[in-house]
Amino acid sequence: MQEQFFLPRPDFPQNPRSTEVSWMMIKEWFKSGSPWVWLNAAAVSTCIILVVGLLLLVAVRGLGHFWPADIIEYSYTEDGKQTFIVGELIDTSIMPAKMAKESGYTLKDNTDTLVQHLIKTGNRDISGMDFRWIQQQNIQSERHPDEMIAIERREWGNFYGRLVSVKENGKVIATGEKAWPVVQQRIEQALEIFEEIEYLQKKEIGAINHKLERLRLKQKSLELKGKWTDEAIKEQAQQKAELDKEYKGYEEQLAVLYKQIRRDSLVAKESTGTELEIPLESVVHVIRPNSMNVFTKIMQYFIKFGEFVSEDPREANTEGGIFPAIFGTVMMVMLMAVIVTPFGVIAAVYLREYAKQGFTTRLIRIAVNNLAGVPSIVYGVFGLGFFVYILGGNIDELFFPESAPAPVFGTPGLLWASLTLALLTLPVVIVSTEEGLSRVPKSIREGSLALGATKVETLWRTVLPMASPAMMTGLILAVARAAGEVAPLMLVGVVKLAPTLPLDGNFPFLHLDRKFMHLGFHIYDVGFQSPNVEAARPLVYATSLLLVMVIIGLNMFAISIRNNLREKFRALEGM
């Protein structure tokens, strides 16, 4: 007989036993731990998506700044007067009609929204501002003329307009379209001369000034010691005469170079018809973005990005590059790592291997763990009070009395900043190293001692190498935290603009007493202290991206070392 299946009616009562079985299955599912696995996976996935999204936002906003944007010429009507506005389109804002009317704007054609465009007009030396907002409803037309040029200057920002002529010693040598290849050639020559001037000023003349300063300090030191004799005076005068002669030679070379670089200039016309003569010594680039193809724009993009990474900042850090900040960040982190690693390892070895495990040891561990939660600005205040004023001041009195009253180490600098961050990250290294030491099997220690090795030899040749991956883990965490710290550095060494790098060709080559620039502080300064907010905004994103890249690069280097060490001692860990 064929079986027949019937679906239950909706109003038919369900079997209570089936409901009980469902609840039991749900309870077993929760007991198995699967929901928590899924929740953790969802949390990790969400965090990864948020981090990747943030990095993409920073990358797009920051790296897009270096793309050579088209120059647009707007025919604009305002208060019944027609004008021309030339510049780059930076941003677009859409404001609801109600909000626009409350803000005092008048809407035409009863539109629902007010569309505004942020235009980088440049020409700050003429108009007094780099950016301005214009309304879409007042734009009559817009054009992209191929002859429009963008001039990047060392001062006064960008200039947008049309090239009129090129001058040599005040005489016009090319006009109109013929002036474009001439100005390109003359700018290349001017840039080469500018590099020679920079080299002579920073390297050669800088080295002479450094030697003269050392002679002055040597003279004062001999005077304080009562050894400023006729022989010393004669020797000092001879050395100074040689340096003065060398200095005059470089001055003559500079005079020739300055005469050459000041020879040429260009004349450009802005949108109002005003002509401006710009010396080529103040010009960095002159481009025609509207006439560029994609390949040319890509080349110009990488040139601009390369300058951003390798050059010094200009215009209150809103123009130029950030190389001193990159260098200062990497140098400080490396010094911090060199300082914190041995101290953290020694402290962890003592607590784990030598100290008697009792109340005092437990109290020390609690104190170390609590230090990790102290606000970073507190470390900055401690570093300023102890390292700079007490330790640095005493060092100046003992070893640099000839520099008084000018401080040497008694002022914030690279050394004190590195020591402060080393103190800040010390608990992380101690805890990680202790965990690594605790993971080394007791049998390894006993076997080494049984073979005749001393405790020191066992520790140095067996235990520490096996715990080295944990040490590197602590160092990775320390680098990740120290590289992004800003608050303590504002007190112990970082500055807005450092005149010289801590590392140069003058003895002793690494100058730990000098102040330095830092990417984190550069972001704060450009983002919150800049007089030109709109110009600084893309640089904040670009600098933030570089800071993340620097931290990732340092961490990847440390992680590669840790992985190699872990693979090397993996066999011993299994014993």
C-alpha positions in Angstrom: 0.0 0.0 0.0 1.4 3.4 -1.0 2.3 5.7 1.8 0.7 9.1 1.9 2.3 12.2 3.5 0.2 15.0 4.8 1.5 18.5 5.8 0.3 19.7 9.2 -2.2 22.5 9.3 -1.0 25.8 10.6 -3.4 25.7 13.5 -2.5 22.1 14.4 -0.7 21.9 17.7 3.0 21.0 17.4 4.7 18.2 19.2 6.2 19.4 22.5 8.9 16.8 22.1 10.2 18.4 18.9 10.5 21.8 20.6 12.4 20.3 23.5 14.8 18.6 21.0 15.4 22.0 19.3 16.2 23.7 22.5 18.6 20.9 23.5 20.3 21.3 20.1 20.7 25.0 20.6 22.1 24.5 24.1 24.6 21.9 22.8 25.6 24.3 20.0 26.3 27.0 22.6 28.2 24.5 24.8 30.4 23.5 21.9 31.8 27.0 21.7 30.9 27.6 18.0 29.0 30.8 18.6 32.0 32.4 20.3 34.2 31.3 17.4 31.8 33.0 15.0 31.6 36.1 17.1 35.4 36.3 17.3 35.7 35.8 13.6 33.1 38.6 13.0 34.9 40.9 15.3 38.3 40.3 13.7 36.8 40.7 10.2 35.1 44.0 11.2 38.4 45.3 12.6 40.3 44.3 9.5 37.7 46.0 7.3 37.8 49.2 9.3 41.6 49.3 9.3 41.8 48.6 5.6 39.1 51.2 4.9 40.9 53.8 7.0 44.2 53.1 5.2 42.5 53.4 1.8 40.9 56.7 2.8 44.3 58.0 4.0 46.0 56.8 0.9 43.5 58.2 -1.6 43.3 61.6 0.2 47.1 61.8 0.7 48.5 60.4 -2.5 45.9 62.1 -4.7 47.5 65.4 -3.7 50.5 64.8 -6.0 48.5 64.2 -9.1 48.8 67.1 -11.6 45.2 68.3 -11.7 43.8 70.3 -14.6 43.6 74.1 -14.4 40.1 75.3 -15.0 39.1 78.8 -16.1 35.7 79.8 -14.7 33.6 82.6 -16.1 32.0 83.7 -12.8 29.3 86.3 -12.0 29.2 87.8 -8.6 27.1 90.8 -7.5 26.4 91.5 -11.1 30.1 91.6 -12.1 31.6 89.1 -14.4 35.1 87.9 -13.5 37.4 85.0 -14.4 38.7 82.6 -11.8 41.5 80.2 -12.6 42.6 77.3 -10.4 42.4 73.7 -9.5 39.1 72.0 -8.3 39.8 70.7 -4.9 36.5 69.8 -3.3 32.7 70.1 -3.8 30.2 70.8 -1.1 26.4 70.3 -1.3 24.4 72.3 1.2 20.6 71.9 1.7 18.5 75.0 0.7 17.3 75.6 4.2 20.8 75.6 5.7 22.0 77.8 2.8 19.3 80.4 3.4 20.0 80.4 7.2 23.7 81.0 6.3 22.8 84.1 4.3 23.1 82.7 0.7 20.6 83.5 -2.0 19.4 80.6 -4.1 18.5 81.0 -7.8 15.7 79.1 -9.5 14.4 77.8 -6.2 16.8 74.9 -6.2 16.8 72.4 -3.3 20.6 72.5 -2.8 23.4 74.9 -3.0 26.5 73.4 -4.7 29.8 75.0 -3.9 33.3 74.3 -5.2 36.6 74.8 -3.4 39.1 76.2 -5.9 42.8 76.5 -5.4 43.5 79.8 -7.0 47.1 80.2 -5.8 48.6 83.7 -6.6 48.7 84.4 -2.8 51.2 87.3 -3.4 48.5 89.1 -5.5 45.1 88.1 -4.0 46.2 87.3 -0.5 44.7 83.8 -0.4 45.3 80.4 -1.9 41.7 79.0 -1.9 38.2 80.3 -2.4 34.7 78.9 -2.5 32.5 79.6 -5.5 28.9 78.7 -6.2 27.8 76.5 -9.0 24.8 78.8 -9.7 27.1 81.7 -10.5 29.3 79.9 -12.9 28.6 80.9 -16.5 31.1 78.6 -18.2 34.3 76.7 -17.6 37.2 76.0 -19.9 40.5 74.0 -19.8 42.9 76.0 -21.9 46.0 74.1 -22.9 48.3 77.2 -22.5 47.5 77.5 -18.7 50.6 77.0 -16.6 51.1 76.0 -12.9 54.3 77.4 -11.3 55.4 75.9 -8.0 57.4 78.5 -6.2 59.7 78.2 -3.1 57.7 81.1 -1.6 54.1 82.3 -2.0 52.8 79.0 -3.1 51.6 78.2 -6.6 50.9 80.6 -9.4 48.3 79.9 -12.1 48.1 81.9 -15.3 49.5 82.2 -18.8 53.2 82.4 -19.8 54.0 85.8 -21.4 57.7 85.9 -21.9 61.2 84.8 -20.7 63.8 87.4 -19.7 67.6 87.3 -19.4 69.2 90.1 -17.4 65.9 92.1 -17.8 65.7 91.7 -21.6 63.0 89.6 -23.3 64.5 86.7 -25.2 61.3 84.7 -26.0 57.5 85.5 -26.0 54.3 83.6 -26.6 54.5 80.0 -27.6 58.2 80.2 -28.2 58.8 81.0 -24.6 57.6 77.6 -23.3 60.7 75.5 -24.4 63.0 78.3 -23.4 61.6 78.5 -19.9 61.9 74.7 -19.5 65.5 74.8 -20.4 66.3 77.7 -18.2 64.5 76.2 -15.2 66.6 73.0 -15.5 69.8 75.1 -15.5 68.5 77.1 -12.5 67.7 73.9 -10.5 71.2 72.6 -11.1 72.7 75.9 -9.9 70.4 75.8 -6.9 71.6 72.3 -6.0 75.2 73.5 -6.2 74.4 76.5 -3.9 72.6 74.2 -1.4 75.6 71.8 -1.4 78.1 74.6 -0.8 76.0 76.2 2.0 75.0 73.1 3.8 78.1 70.9 3.3 81.2 72.9 2.6 80.4 76.2 4.4 78.5 74.3 7.1 81.6 72.2 7.8 83.8 75.4 8.0 81.3 77.0 10.5 81.4 73.8 12.6 85.2 73.9 12.7 85.2 77.6 13.6 82.8 76.9 16.4 85.0 74.1 17.7 88.0 76.5 17.7 86.0 79.0 19.7 85.0 76.4 22.2 88.6 75.2 22.4 89.9 78.7 23.0 87.4 79.2 25.8 88.3 75.8 27.3 92.0 76.7 27.4 91.2 80.1 28.9 89.2 78.4 31.7 92.1 75.9 32.4 94.7 78.7 32.3 96.4 77.2 29.3 95.8 80.0 26.8 99.5 80.6 26.1 101.2 82.4 23.2 101.8 79.1 21.5 98.2 78.2 21.7 97.2 81.6 20.4 99.6 81.3 17.4 98.3 77.8 16.6 94.7 78.9 16.9 95.3 82.0 14.7 96.9 79.8 12.0 94.0 77.4 11.9 91.5 80.2 11.8 93.3 81.9 9.0 93.2 78.7 7.0 89.5 78.3 7.6 88.9 82.0 6.7 90.8 81.6 3.4 88.8 78.5 2.6 85.6 80.3 3.5 86.4 83.2 1.2 87.0 80.8 -1.7 83.5 79.3 -1.2 82.0 82.8 -0.9 83.5 83.7 -4.3 82.0 80.5 -5.8 78.6 81.4 -4.2 78.7 84.9 -5.7 79.2 83.5 -9.2 76.4 81.0 -8.7 74.0 83.6 -7.4 74.8 85.9 -10.4 74.0 83.0 -12.7 70.8 81.9 -11.0 69.4 85.5 -10.8 70.0 86.1 -14.5 66.8 84.6 -15.8 63.1 85.3 -15.0 59.7 84.7 -16.5 56.7 86.9 -16.9 53.2 85.4 -16.3 49.7 86.8 -16.5 47.0 85.9 -14.1 43.3 85.8 -14.7 42.7 89.5 -13.9 45.3 90.5 -16.5 48.0 91.4 -13.9 51.5 90.5 -15.1 54.1 89.3 -12.6 57.8 88.8 -13.1 59.0 85.7 -11.3 62.8 85.0 -10.9 63.7 81.4 -11.8 65.7 81.1 -8.6 62.4 80.9 -6.8 60.8 78.4 -9.2 60.6 74.6 -8.5 58.5 73.4 -11.4 56.5 74.9 -14.4 54.0 72.6 -16.0 51.1 72.7 -18.4 48.8 70.0 -16.8 45.9 70.6 -19.3 48.2 69.6 -22.2 49.7 66.6 -20.5 48.8 63.0 -21.5 48.4 60.2 -18.9 52.0 59.0 -19.2 53.4 62.5 -18.6 51.1 63.0 -15.6 52.2 59.7 -14.1 55.9 60.8 -14.5 55.1 64.2 -12.9 53.2 62.4 -10.1 56.2 60.2 -9.1 58.5 63.3 -9.4 56.3 65.1 -6.9 56.0 62.2 -4.6 59.8 61.7 -4.7 60.3 65.3 -3.7 57.8 64.9 -0.9 59.8 62.0 0.6 63.3 63.4 -0.1 63.3 67.2 0.4 63.0 69.7 3.2 59.7 71.3 4.1 58.8 74.9 3.0 56.1 77.4 3.6 55.4 76.6 7.2 55.5 72.8 6.4 52.7 73.1 3.9 55.0 72.8 0.9 58.1 70.8 0.0 59.0 67.4 1.6 59.2 65.8 4.9 62.6 64.0 4.7 63.9 65.4 8.1 60.8 64.1 9.8 61.2 60.6 8.3 64.9 60.6 9.2 64.3 61.8 12.8 61.5 59.2 13.4 63.7 56.3 12.2 66.8 57.5 14.0 64.9 58.0 17.3 63.2 54.6 17.1 66.6 52.9 16.3 68.3 54.6 19.3 65.3 53.7 21.5 65.5 50.1 20.5 69.3 50.0 21.2 68.7 51.4 24.6 65.6 49.6 25.7 66.5 46.0 24.6 69.5 45.4 26.9 67.9 47.0 29.9 64.7 45.2 29.4 66.4 41.8 28.9 68.7 42.3 31.9 65.7 43.2 34.2 63.7 40.2 32.9 66.6 37.8 33.4 67.2 39.0 36.9 63.5 38.7 37.9 63.1 35.2 36.3 66.5 33.6 36.8 68.2 35.2 39.8 65.7 37.0 42.1 64.2 35.1 45.0 60.5 34.5 44.1 58.7 36.1 47.0 56.6 39.2 48.0 59.2 41.7 46.8 59.5 40.1 43.3 55.7 40.0 43.0 55.6 43.6 44.0 58.2 44.5 41.4 56.2 42.7 38.7 53.0 44.5 39.6 54.9 47.8 39.5 56.3 47.0 36.0 52.8 46.1 34.7 51.4 49.3 36.1 54.1 51.3 34.4 52.7 50.2 31.1 49.5 52.0 31.9 51.0 55.4 32.8 50.0 58.2 30.4 52.8 59.0 28.0 52.8 62.7 28.8 53.9 61.8 32.4 57.0 60.2 30.9 57.6 63.4 29.0 57.5 65.5 32.1 59.8 63.0 33.9 62.2 63.1 30.9 62.3 66.9 30.9 62.8 67.1 34.6 65.3 64.3 35.2 67.1 63.6 31.9 67.2 67.2 30.5 67.5 69.4 33.5 69.3 67.2 36.1 71.3 64.7 34.1 71.9 67.0 31.1 72.7 70.0 33.2 75.3 68.1 35.3 76.9 66.7 32.1 77.2 70.3 30.8 78.9 71.4 34.0 81.3 68.5 34.0 82.2 68.1 30.4 81.2 71.2 28.5 81.9 74.2 30.8 83.3 76.2 27.8 79.8 76.2 26.2 78.2 78.0 29.1 75.7 79.6 29.3 74.5 77.9 26.1 73.4 74.3 26.9 74.7 71.3 25.1 73.0 68.3 26.7 71.0 70.5 29.2 68.4 71.1 26.5 65.9 68.7 24.8 67.4 66.6 22.1 67.6 63.3 20.3 69.3 61.4 23.2 66.8 62.5 25.8 63.8 61.7 23.5 65.2 58.2 22.9 65.8 57.6 26.6 62.3 58.8 27.5 60.7 56.5 25.0 63.0 53.7 26.1 61.6 54.2 29.6 58.1 54.3 28.3 58.4 51.0 26.4 60.6 49.2 29.0 57.7 47.4 30.7 56.6 45.8 27.4 60.1 44.4 26.8 60.4 43.1 30.3 57.1 41.3 30.3 57.7 39.7 26.9 61.2 38.6 27.8 60.0 37.1 31.0 57.3 35.1 29.2 59.9 33.8 26.8 62.2 32.8 29.6 59.4 30.9 31.3 58.7 28.9 28.2 62.2 27.5 28.1 61.9 23.9 29.4 63.5 23.2 32.7 65.1 20.1 31.2 67.2 22.3 28.9 68.7 24.1 31.9 69.3 20.9 33.8 70.9 19.2 30.8 73.3 22.1 30.3 74.3 22.2 33.9 74.7 18.4 34.0 77.2 18.7 31.1 79.4 21.0 33.1 78.3 24.4 32.0 78.0 27.2 34.6 74.7 29.0 35.2 76.0 32.0 33.3 77.1 29.9 30.3 73.7 28.1 30.4 71.9 31.4 30.4 74.0 33.0 27.7 74.4 30.1 25.3 71.1 28.2 25.8 68.3 30.0 27.5 68.7 33.5 26.0 68.9 32.2 22.4 65.8 30.2 22.9 64.0 33.1 24.4 65.2 35.5 21.7 61.9 35.3 19.7 60.0 36.6 22.7 62.5 39.4 23.1 61.9 40.4 19.5 58.2 40.3 20.1 58.7 42.8 23.0 60.9 44.9 20.7 58.2 44.9 18.0 55.5 46.1 20.4 57.9 48.7 21.8 58.7 50.0 18.3 55.0 50.1 17.4 54.2 52.2 20.4 57.3 54.5 20.4 57.1 55.4 16.7 53.6 56.9 17.1 54.1 58.8 20.3 53.9 62.6 20.2 53.1 64.0 23.6 56.3 63.2 25.4 58.4 64.2 22.4 57.0 67.7 22.5 58.8 68.2 25.8 62.1 66.3 25.2 63.4 67.2 21.8 61.0 67.4 18.8 60.6 70.7 17.0 58.6 72.2 14.1 61.6 72.6 11.8 65.1 71.4 12.6 67.8 73.4 10.9 70.1 70.4 10.5 69.9 66.7 10.8 71.3 64.8 13.8 73.6 62.9 11.4 76.0 64.7 9.2 79.6 64.7 8.0 81.0 66.8 10.9 82.7 65.1 13.9 81.3 63.3 15.9 78.9 62.7 13.0 76.0 61.6 15.2 74.9 64.6 17.2 72.7 63.3 20.1 72.3 66.8 21.5 70.4 68.2 18.5 66.7 68.6 18.2 64.9 66.7 15.5 61.7 66.4 13.5 59.1 63.6 13.9 56.3 62.4 11.6 53.8 62.3 14.5 54.5 65.9 15.6 54.6 67.0 11.9 51.1 65.7 11.5 50.0 67.6 14.6 51.7 70.8 13.5 50.5 70.8 10.0 47.0 69.7 10.9 46.3 72.0 13.9 48.9 74.8 13.8 49.1 75.6 10.1 48.0 79.1 9.0 46.8 77.6 5.6 44.4 74.9 6.6 43.2 73.9 3.1 46.8 73.5 1.8 47.8 71.5 4.9 44.9 69.0 4.8 46.2 66.7 2.1 49.7 66.7 3.6 48.2 65.4 6.9 46.9 62.4 5.1 50.1 61.9 3.1 52.3 62.2 6.3 50.0 59.9 8.2 50.3 57.2 5.5 54.1 57.6 5.6 54.1 57.2 9.4 52.1 54.0 9.1 54.5 52.7 6.4 57.5 53.5 8.5 56.0 51.6 11.5 55.1 48.7 9.3 58.6 48.6 7.7 60.3 48.6 11.1 58.0 46.0 12.4 58.3 43.8 9.3 62.1 43.9 9.7 61.9 42.9 13.4 59.3 40.2 12.6 61.5 38.6 9.9 64.4 38.4 12.5 62.0 36.9 15.1 60.7 34.3 12.6 64.3 33.3 11.7 65.2 32.9 15.4 62.0 30.9 16.0 62.7 28.5 13.2 66.3 28.1 14.4 65.3 27.1 18.0 62.1 25.3 17.2 63.7 21.8 17.6 65.0 22.7 21.0 61.6 24.0 22.2 60.0 20.6 21.5 62.4 18.8 23.8 
